């Protein structure tokens, strides 16, 4: 079942890439975003840097919250065992 699911997911991804490739690679640098020049590429690069920085910070905060929750539950279990 897992192999069939993986093949289906890969097929869907391949088809979606093939469908979106033609507008993205349009002639004369005009794609889905519009005219592609250095300014557009620079802003996309900055956007990616900001996205990944926020992703790391957000996931770190989530992990910290889950770890503190786990520690609180562990302390509560230890307290109940002592009683």
LUMNU-912506 format. One record per atom (N, C-alpha, C): residue number from 1; atom name; x, y negated, z. Coordinates in Angstrom, 2 decimals. Each point is the difference from the previous one (the first is absolute). Example, Ala and Ser with C-alpha at 12.3 -4.5 7.8 and 13.67 -1.06 7.14 Angstrom:
BEGIN
<atom 1 'N' <13.19 5.69 7.80>>
<atom 1 'CA' <-0.89 -1.19 0.00>>
<atom 1 'C' <0.90 -1.20 0.00>>
<atom 2 'N' <-0.35 -1.05 -0.72>>
<atom 2 'CA' <0.82 -1.19 0.06>>
<atom 2 'C' <-0.77 -1.09 0.73>>
REM end
This chain:
BEGIN
<atom 1 'N' <0.83 1.20 0.00>>
<atom 1 'CA' <-0.83 -1.20 0.00>>
<atom 1 'C' <0.87 -1.26 0.00>>
<atom 2 'N' <1.09 0.01 0.76>>
<atom 2 'CA' <0.86 -1.18 0.06>>
<atom 2 'C' <0.67 -0.27 -1.34>>
<atom 3 'N' <0.40 1.07 -0.70>>
<atom 3 'CA' <0.67 -0.17 -1.29>>
<atom 3 'C' <-0.98 -0.62 -1.00>>
<atom 4 'N' <-1.24 0.46 0.00>>
<atom 4 'CA' <-1.00 -0.56 -0.91>>
<atom 4 'C' <-0.28 -1.46 0.32>>
<atom 5 'N' <-0.05 -0.31 1.27>>
<atom 5 'CA' <-0.22 -1.39 0.41>>
<atom 5 'C' <1.16 -0.89 -0.43>>
<atom 6 'N' <1.23 0.48 0.16>>
<atom 6 'CA' <1.17 -0.77 -0.41>>
<atom 6 'C' <0.02 -0.22 -1.50>>
<atom 7 'N' <-0.36 1.02 -0.76>>
<atom 7 'CA' <-0.04 -0.14 -1.46>>
<atom 7 'C' <-1.08 -1.00 -0.41>>
<atom 8 'N' <-1.15 0.05 0.66>>
<atom 8 'CA' <-1.08 -0.94 -0.31>>
<atom 8 'C' <0.40 -1.43 0.32>>
<atom 9 'N' <0.66 -0.19 1.12>>
<atom 9 'CA' <0.45 -1.35 0.38>>
<atom 9 'C' <1.04 -0.50 -0.99>>
<atom 10 'N' <0.93 0.86 -0.38>>
<atom 10 'CA' <1.03 -0.40 -0.97>>
<atom 10 'C' <-0.64 -0.35 -1.35>>
<atom 11 'N' <-1.00 0.76 -0.41>>
<atom 11 'CA' <-0.68 -0.28 -1.26>>
<atom 11 'C' <-0.72 -1.34 0.05>>
<atom 12 'N' <-0.68 -0.28 1.10>>
<atom 12 'CA' <-0.69 -1.28 0.14>>
<atom 12 'C' <0.99 -1.16 -0.02>>
<atom 13 'N' <1.13 0.17 0.67>>
<atom 13 'CA' <1.02 -1.06 0.01>>
<atom 13 'C' <0.57 -0.22 -1.40>>
<atom 14 'N' <0.26 1.07 -0.73>>
<atom 14 'CA' <0.55 -0.12 -1.34>>
<atom 14 'C' <-0.98 -0.69 -0.93>>
<atom 15 'N' <-1.27 0.36 0.07>>
<atom 15 'CA' <-1.00 -0.63 -0.85>>
<atom 15 'C' <-0.13 -1.48 0.35>>
<atom 16 'N' <0.01 -0.33 1.29>>
<atom 16 'CA' <-0.13 -1.41 0.38>>
<atom 16 'C' <1.20 -0.81 -0.47>>
<atom 17 'N' <1.19 0.60 0.04>>
<atom 17 'CA' <1.17 -0.70 -0.51>>
<atom 17 'C' <-0.08 -0.20 -1.51>>
<atom 18 'N' <-0.47 1.01 -0.70>>
<atom 18 'CA' <-0.13 -0.13 -1.45>>
<atom 18 'C' <-1.05 -1.03 -0.39>>
<atom 19 'N' <-1.08 -0.09 0.76>>
<atom 19 'CA' <-1.05 -0.97 -0.30>>
<atom 19 'C' <0.49 -1.42 0.25>>
<atom 20 'N' <0.76 -0.21 1.06>>
<atom 20 'CA' <0.44 -1.35 0.34>>
<atom 20 'C' <1.30 -0.40 -0.69>>
<atom 21 'N' <0.67 0.90 -0.69>>
<atom 21 'CA' <1.29 -0.32 -0.61>>
<atom 21 'C' <-0.15 -0.96 -1.18>>
<atom 22 'N' <-1.02 0.19 -0.82>>
<atom 22 'CA' <-0.13 -0.85 -1.18>>
<atom 22 'C' <-0.26 -1.47 0.35>>
<atom 23 'N' <-0.88 -0.32 0.94>>
<atom 23 'CA' <-0.14 -1.43 0.34>>
<atom 23 'C' <1.25 -0.56 0.68>>
<atom 24 'N' <0.69 0.82 0.75>>
<atom 24 'CA' <1.18 -0.50 0.71>>
<atom 24 'C' <1.15 -0.26 -0.97>>
<atom 25 'N' <0.07 0.77 -1.06>>
<atom 25 'CA' <1.09 -0.15 -0.97>>
<atom 25 'C' <-0.48 -0.72 -1.26>>
<atom 26 'N' <-0.86 -0.97 0.14>>
<atom 26 'CA' <-0.55 -0.71 -1.14>>
<atom 26 'C' <1.09 -0.78 -0.72>>
<atom 27 'N' <-0.25 -0.35 -1.21>>
<atom 27 'CA' <0.98 -0.67 -0.84>>
<atom 27 'C' <0.26 -1.43 0.48>>
<atom 28 'N' <1.19 -0.45 -0.25>>
<atom 28 'CA' <0.41 -1.38 0.26>>
<atom 28 'C' <-0.02 -0.37 1.48>>
<atom 29 'N' <0.14 0.98 0.88>>
<atom 29 'CA' <0.09 -0.28 1.43>>
<atom 29 'C' <-1.29 -0.39 0.66>>
<atom 30 'N' <-1.12 0.18 -0.67>>
<atom 30 'CA' <-1.29 -0.34 0.58>>
<atom 30 'C' <-0.66 1.30 0.42>>
<atom 31 'N' <-0.10 0.21 1.30>>
<atom 31 'CA' <-0.60 1.23 0.52>>
<atom 31 'C' <-1.26 -0.31 0.77>>
<atom 32 'N' <-0.28 0.82 0.99>>
<atom 32 'CA' <-1.22 -0.20 0.78>>
<atom 32 'C' <0.09 -1.26 0.86>>
<atom 33 'N' <1.20 -0.40 0.40>>
<atom 33 'CA' <0.18 -1.18 0.84>>
<atom 33 'C' <-0.01 -1.28 -0.82>>
<atom 34 'N' <0.43 0.08 -1.22>>
<atom 34 'CA' <0.15 -1.17 -0.85>>
<atom 34 'C' <1.41 -0.02 -0.56>>
<atom 35 'N' <0.47 -1.15 -0.38>>
<atom 35 'CA' <1.35 -0.13 -0.55>>
<atom 35 'C' <1.01 0.34 1.08>>
<atom 36 'N' <0.89 0.93 -0.29>>
<atom 36 'CA' <1.00 0.44 0.97>>
<atom 36 'C' <1.29 -0.78 -0.25>>
<atom 37 'N' <0.40 -0.76 1.01>>
<atom 37 'CA' <1.27 -0.73 -0.09>>
<atom 37 'C' <0.74 0.16 1.32>>
<atom 38 'N' <1.08 -0.72 0.15>>
<atom 38 'CA' <0.83 0.15 1.20>>
<atom 38 'C' <-0.74 -0.39 1.27>>
<atom 39 'N' <-0.85 -1.00 -0.08>>
<atom 39 'CA' <-0.74 -0.46 1.18>>
<atom 39 'C' <-0.94 1.10 0.50>>
<atom 40 'N' <-0.70 0.65 -0.91>>
<atom 40 'CA' <-0.93 1.06 0.38>>
<atom 40 'C' <0.77 1.16 0.65>>
<atom 41 'N' <1.10 0.40 -0.60>>
<atom 41 'CA' <0.81 1.09 0.53>>
<atom 41 'C' <0.54 -0.35 1.37>>
<atom 42 'N' <0.45 -1.24 0.18>>
<atom 42 'CA' <0.53 -0.43 1.30>>
<atom 42 'C' <-1.08 0.05 1.07>>
<atom 43 'N' <-1.19 -0.51 -0.32>>
<atom 43 'CA' <-1.08 0.02 0.98>>
<atom 43 'C' <-0.44 1.42 0.34>>
<atom 44 'N' <-0.01 0.89 -0.99>>
<atom 44 'CA' <-0.32 1.40 0.27>>
<atom 44 'C' <1.05 0.61 0.91>>
<atom 45 'N' <1.28 -0.32 -0.23>>
<atom 45 'CA' <1.07 0.51 0.86>>
<atom 45 'C' <-0.16 -0.49 1.43>>
<atom 46 'N' <-0.28 -1.30 0.15>>
<atom 46 'CA' <-0.21 -0.53 1.35>>
<atom 46 'C' <-1.23 0.64 0.65>>
<atom 47 'N' <-1.03 0.21 -0.79>>
<atom 47 'CA' <-1.21 0.64 0.52>>
<atom 47 'C' <0.29 1.41 0.50>>
<atom 48 'N' <0.80 0.75 -0.76>>
<atom 48 'CA' <0.37 1.34 0.43>>
<atom 48 'C' <0.82 -0.02 1.29>>
<atom 49 'N' <0.93 -0.94 0.09>>
<atom 49 'CA' <0.79 -0.10 1.24>>
<atom 49 'C' <-0.88 -0.31 1.20>>
<atom 50 'N' <-0.92 -0.93 -0.17>>
<atom 50 'CA' <-0.90 -0.35 1.10>>
<atom 50 'C' <-0.90 1.18 0.36>>
<atom 51 'N' <-0.52 0.70 -1.02>>
<atom 51 'CA' <-0.86 1.14 0.25>>
<atom 51 'C' <0.72 1.06 0.82>>
<atom 52 'N' <1.21 0.37 -0.40>>
<atom 52 'CA' <0.70 1.06 0.71>>
<atom 52 'C' <0.44 -0.44 1.39>>
<atom 53 'N' <0.34 -1.27 0.17>>
<atom 53 'CA' <0.34 -0.49 1.33>>
<atom 53 'C' <-1.23 0.07 0.92>>
<atom 54 'N' <-1.15 -0.43 -0.51>>
<atom 54 'CA' <-1.23 0.08 0.80>>
<atom 54 'C' <-0.41 1.45 0.25>>
<atom 55 'N' <0.23 0.87 -0.98>>
<atom 55 'CA' <-0.31 1.41 0.18>>
<atom 55 'C' <0.84 0.61 1.12>>
<atom 56 'N' <1.28 -0.30 0.02>>
<atom 56 'CA' <0.88 0.53 1.05>>
<atom 56 'C' <-0.41 -0.54 1.36>>
<atom 57 'N' <-0.27 -1.29 0.09>>
<atom 57 'CA' <-0.40 -0.59 1.27>>
<atom 57 'C' <-1.34 0.59 0.47>>
<atom 58 'N' <-0.95 0.11 -0.90>>
<atom 58 'CA' <-1.31 0.54 0.37>>
<atom 58 'C' <0.08 1.45 0.45>>
<atom 59 'N' <0.74 0.82 -0.73>>
<atom 59 'CA' <0.13 1.40 0.39>>
<atom 59 'C' <0.79 0.15 1.29>>
<atom 60 'N' <0.98 -0.88 0.25>>
<atom 60 'CA' <0.73 0.04 1.26>>
<atom 60 'C' <-0.90 -0.36 1.17>>
<atom 61 'N' <-0.85 -1.00 -0.18>>
<atom 61 'CA' <-0.94 -0.36 1.06>>
<atom 61 'C' <-0.99 1.13 0.26>>
<atom 62 'N' <-0.45 0.65 -1.05>>
<atom 62 'CA' <-0.90 1.13 0.15>>
<atom 62 'C' <0.68 1.14 0.75>>
<atom 63 'N' <1.24 0.30 -0.35>>
<atom 63 'CA' <0.72 1.07 0.69>>
<atom 63 'C' <0.21 -0.35 1.46>>
<atom 64 'N' <0.32 -1.25 0.29>>
<atom 64 'CA' <0.20 -0.43 1.38>>
<atom 64 'C' <-1.29 0.16 0.80>>
<atom 65 'N' <-1.12 -0.36 -0.60>>
<atom 65 'CA' <-1.28 0.13 0.69>>
<atom 65 'C' <-0.33 1.47 0.26>>
<atom 66 'N' <0.24 0.86 -0.99>>
<atom 66 'CA' <-0.27 1.42 0.19>>
<atom 66 'C' <0.92 0.62 1.04>>
<atom 67 'N' <1.26 -0.42 0.02>>
<atom 67 'CA' <0.94 0.52 1.00>>
<atom 67 'C' <-0.41 -0.42 1.41>>
<atom 68 'N' <-0.42 -1.25 0.15>>
<atom 68 'CA' <-0.42 -0.45 1.34>>
<atom 68 'C' <-1.27 0.74 0.43>>
<atom 69 'N' <-0.89 0.26 -0.94>>
<atom 69 'CA' <-1.20 0.77 0.31>>
<atom 69 'C' <0.36 1.41 0.44>>
<atom 70 'N' <0.96 0.62 -0.70>>
<atom 70 'CA' <0.44 1.33 0.37>>
<atom 70 'C' <0.65 0.00 1.38>>
<atom 71 'N' <0.79 -1.02 0.29>>
<atom 71 'CA' <0.63 -0.09 1.32>>
<atom 71 'C' <-1.03 -0.18 1.11>>
<atom 72 'N' <-1.03 -0.83 -0.25>>
<atom 72 'CA' <-1.06 -0.18 1.00>>
<atom 72 'C' <-0.73 1.31 0.27>>
<atom 73 'N' <-0.30 0.74 -1.06>>
<atom 73 'CA' <-0.69 1.28 0.18>>
<atom 73 'C' <0.89 1.00 0.74>>
<atom 74 'N' <1.29 0.00 -0.29>>
<atom 74 'CA' <0.93 0.89 0.68>>
<atom 74 'C' <0.08 -0.35 1.49>>
<atom 75 'N' <0.05 -1.30 0.31>>
<atom 75 'CA' <0.03 -0.42 1.40>>
<atom 75 'C' <-1.29 0.39 0.72>>
<atom 76 'N' <-1.13 -0.11 -0.69>>
<atom 76 'CA' <-1.28 0.36 0.60>>
<atom 76 'C' <-0.04 1.51 0.29>>
<atom 77 'N' <0.50 0.80 -0.92>>
<atom 77 'CA' <0.05 1.45 0.24>>
<atom 77 'C' <0.92 0.35 1.16>>
<atom 78 'N' <1.12 -0.68 0.08>>
<atom 78 'CA' <0.93 0.25 1.13>>
<atom 78 'C' <-0.66 -0.40 1.31>>
<atom 79 'N' <-0.73 -1.10 0.01>>
<atom 79 'CA' <-0.68 -0.43 1.21>>
<atom 79 'C' <-1.05 1.02 0.42>>
<atom 80 'N' <-0.74 0.54 -0.96>>
<atom 80 'CA' <-1.02 0.99 0.31>>
<atom 80 'C' <0.60 1.31 0.48>>
<atom 81 'N' <1.16 0.36 -0.51>>
<atom 81 'CA' <0.66 1.25 0.43>>
<atom 81 'C' <0.49 -0.11 1.45>>
<atom 82 'N' <0.44 -1.20 0.37>>
<atom 82 'CA' <0.50 -0.20 1.37>>
<atom 82 'C' <-1.12 0.07 1.03>>
<atom 83 'N' <-1.21 -0.40 -0.39>>
<atom 83 'CA' <-1.11 -0.04 0.97>>
<atom 83 'C' <-0.52 1.36 0.35>>
REM end
